[in-house]
Amino acid sequence: MTTTLVRAQVAHSVVDASFLAREVAERYSVKGPVTGLLLYRGMNDVYIIQTADTRYALRVWRKDYRDADEVSYELNFLDYLRQRGFPASTPIHARDGSLYFKLDAPEGERAVALYDWAEGTKFGNCLNVDTAHRMGALFAKMHLLGLEYAGPKHVFTTENAVRFQVTVPALLDFTYDRPDDRRDYEIISRTLPQRLQDIQGPDMPIGICHCDFHPSNIHVTEDGSMTFLDFDGLGEDYMMQDVQNFVWGNLFYGFSPSYGEAFEAGYDTVRPFSAQEKESKELFLLAKAFRLVAGMAHSSNSVGRGTLRFQGMDWLSDYIKSRARPLGLL
């Protein structure tokens, strides 16, 4: 009996590290030999690239609902931050001047970029209130540089702030066995975007934001130097949303609220919060939680339920609903 093989549809492939090392050696001005090692596989895949004298990080973006060339938004902004001396892990220019290249993977085009290596350890591994305060001040500086980069004529919108609506259908499917969550999340998916659009105004500034800043997305060295990293969610958003993303991430990891409070205090010394921003903290904390669970659901076909290793669906459900009700969103 002859068995007919069916060609599988691939959601998320793993690119061979040696292949990527060869591509880097061919495309970039680096000293050989060049070796590669898969560091972790997640929302995007990250590799260690070691040359004769330098270590780099190489990111291979996951194929998702965005076009592969959208990475240019992040990379061009990071290149600007490098020029302005901001401490971020920034992309390396290839010999032809480009900041990224694309691979024809089984699931479709995937973008690839080589970055400076971020020295130190994650803030979550070296928690310190003074460090959090300095971090907040630097984060505010990044927001101001974003305004500078965009220019005075640029009109910021809430399009990216409500883009999570694309992931809601996956969330409703994800909660098939949780009928109460499915019902309530469907309601919030309508009311939350409208609220986020309604609060626009001069006292609720929008800018270029990291959009996923948390205690693992900054490295700190022993002498206190910092490097911001993982800007793959970069986009226009409320600046206060970006701040509350860190506050919420600190809670998600189970750390003391003092680090989030210090982060806010440091930020406020560089770009003072408006009264309306302060009044909207709970809204933005809710928005972060809802975005996360919806994004997690959308990505689960590629990366599984890995995000749940810190907090489970019960915790997330309680967090979201306990804030949605007082805000009149549920």
N, C-alpha and C positions, 0 to 999 in steps of 0.2 A: 504494500500500500504506500503510495506516494503522498507525503504531507506537503501541502502548499503553505508557504510562509506568507504571512500578512505583514506588510510594512507598517510598523508602529508609528503612531503620531506622538511626537516628543513634546513634552511641556517644558522641560528644563534640562539641557544637556550639560555635561561637565567637559570642559575643554582641557586637553592634555597639557600639563605644565611644561613639558619639554618643547612642545610645538610653540607655545607662547614665548618661551625663552628664545627660540630661533627667530621668531617674528620681531622681538625686541632688538636682537642683535642686528637684524637686517635694516630696521627702520630708524633706530636711534643711535646717536653718537655716544656709545658706551664702550668701555674697555672689556674685552673678553678674557676668559670664557664667561658666558652668561648661562646661568642655571635658573630653573623655576621650581616653585613648590606651592601647592595649593594650601592656602592658609585657612580659609573657611568657605563653605558653600552656604549661601543664604539668600536674602532678597536679591543681592548681587554677589558674584563670586570674587573673592580677593586672593591674589597670589603674591608670594614673596619672589621678587626678581633680584638675584645677586649677581653683580658684575665683579670684575677684578678688584674694584676699589669702593664700590658703593652699593647700598641696598635700596631697593625701591618697592613700592606697592603697586600692583597692577590690578585694575578692576575690570571685570567683564560683566557688563550689565545684563540683567535678565530680560528676556523678551516679554514685554507686557503690552498694555493698551496704548502706550506712547510710542511714537516713532523713534527709531534708533538715533536719528540726528538731533533729537531734542537735547541730547547730552551737551551740545555746543553751548547752550544757555548757561549751564553750570560751569563748564570749563573756561569759557571766556570771562566769566565773572571772577573765578578763582585766579585766573591769570592777571586780572586787574588788581586783586587783593595782593598778589605777589609784588606787583609793581609799586604798590603803595606801602609795602613793608608790613602787611598784616600777617600774623602768625597762623597760617593755614597750610595744610598739605595741598600743594598745588600741582597741576599737571605739567609734565615735561614736554617740551617741543620736540617733535621728531625732526629728522634731517630736512624734510620738505616743509617744515614750519607748522605742520598740523598738530593738533592737540589730542586727536584720537583717530582710530581706524576701525573698520567694521569687519566682522567675520560672517561668513555664510554658514550658520549653524543649522542643525536639523530642524529646529523650531522656527527659524527665520533669522533675520539680521540681528547681530548683537554688537554693540559698541564696546570698544576696548580703549583704556587710557592708562598711561604710566604716571605715577605720582611720586613726589618726594616722600621719603619714609618719615613717619611721625615718631620721633624719639619719645621715651618715657613710658608711663603706664596710664591706663584709664583713670579718670578722676574717681570713678567708683571704687578703685582699689587704693586710693590715697586721700580719702575724704578729709577736707579741712575747710573750716568756715572762712578763713582769710583768703584761701585760694578761690573759693566760690565767689567771694566779693570781687576779687580782681577779674575773675572770669566774666562776671556780669558786666563790668565796666568795658571789657574788651568786646563783648557781644553787642553792646550799644554802639561802640565805635564801628563795628562791622555794619550795623544797620545804617549809620550815617554815611559810610563809604558806599553802601548800596544806593542811597539817594544821589550821591555824587556821580556814581557810575551811570545811573539812569538818565540824569540830566534834568534840568528844571522844566523842560517841555513835556516830559513823559507823563502820561496819565495812567496811574495805577488803578487796577480793577480788582473785583472780588472773584474773578473767574477761577483762579487757582484755589481760593479759599473754600469754594463749594464744589471743587472737582471730585471730591470723594463720592458724589452721587453716582459716579460711574461704577463704584464698587458695591453699591447697596444691593443690587440683585444677587450678587454672590453671598452677601451677608444673610439675606433672607433664606437662601438655599442652605447655607451653613448651619442655620438654627432650625432646621426642619424638625428636630426632636425636642425643641424648646418653644412650644407654641406661644407662651406668654411673651418671650423675648421677640419672637418673630412679629407678633402683633404690635408691640411697643416700638420696635426698631423701625417698622414701616411708618409709623406715625412720626417719629423723630426725623426720619429721612426726608419728610416734607416740611416740618416746622423749623428745623435747625438751619437749613440753607436760607430760608426766608429771613430768619432773624439775623443771620450773618450779613445778609445784604442790606437789611433795614438799618443797621447801626453805622453805616458809612457816614463820614463827616469829617470836618477839619480836626476834631478832637479825638479821632480814632484813626491815627495815621497808618497807611499801608506802605510797604516797601519791599525790597528784595530780602527774603527771609531764608534761613536754613531749612525750616519746616520739619525738622526731625532732630532737634538738638536735645541730647540727654547725657547723663553721666558717662556713657561709654563713647561719646563722640568728641571727646577732647582728651589729649594725652598731656600729662604733666611730668616734667623731669625732676630730679632730686633738687636742682637749684631753683625750681619754681617756674621754669619756662613752660609755656603752653603752646600746643598746636591743635587747632580746630580741624576736624576732618569729617568725612562722610556727608558731603553736600548733595547727595544724589536726589534728594527731595526738593532742591532749591526751587523757589518760585515766589511770586508776589503773594503777600499775605499781610494780615494785620500784625504789626510789630508786637503788640501785646500777646497775640496768639503764640508767636515765636518764643516769647519769654515764658509763658505758661506751659509750653511744651516741655521746657526743662524742669519747671516746678512739678509738673505731673509725672515726668519720667523719674524724678527723684523719689516720688511716692511709689511709683510702680515697682522700683527696685527695692522698696522697703527701707529706704534711708531716712534719717531724721529730717523733719521739715526745716531745720535750721539752715541747711545748705541751700534750699530753694529760697528762703527768706534772705540769706546773705547775697545770693545771686541777684535777686530783685533790687536789693539796696545798692549794690555796686552798679547795676545798670542805671538806676535812677540818678546817680551822680554825673552821668555823661549825657543821657537823654531823659530828662525828667518826665514821669508819667503824667498824663492828663487825668483830671478827676473822672472822666468817662471811662478811661482805660482801667483805672482802679476798680470802678464799679462793675466792670465786665469780666472780672477774673473767673467767676464761676462758669460763665458762658464759655470761655475759652478752654477751661479745664474739661468741661463736658465735650466740647468739640474735639479736643485732642483724643479723648477716650473713644469717642464714636468713630473718628477717623481711623484709629488704630485697629479696632475690632473689624471694621469694614474692609480695611486694607489687608488685614490678616486673612480674612475669609477669601478675598479675591486672589491672594497669593497662594492659598493652601494647595492648589493643584500642582504648584511648582515646588514649594518648599515645606509643605506640611504645616503642622500646628506648632512649630517651634517657638513662636512668640509666647505661648502659654507656659513656658518654663518658669516664669516669675509669678504671674497671677492667672487664675483660671477664669472660665466663662462666668461662673457664679459671681466672682469678685467684680469683673468688668460690668456685668449686668446690674449689680447693685449700685456700683459707682455711677453708671450712666443714668439710671432711672431716678436715683435719689437726688440728682441735680437737675434732671429734666423737668421734674414736677414743680419744684419751686420757681423755675424759670418760665413756667407756663408752656412748655414745649411737649408736654405729655399729659 
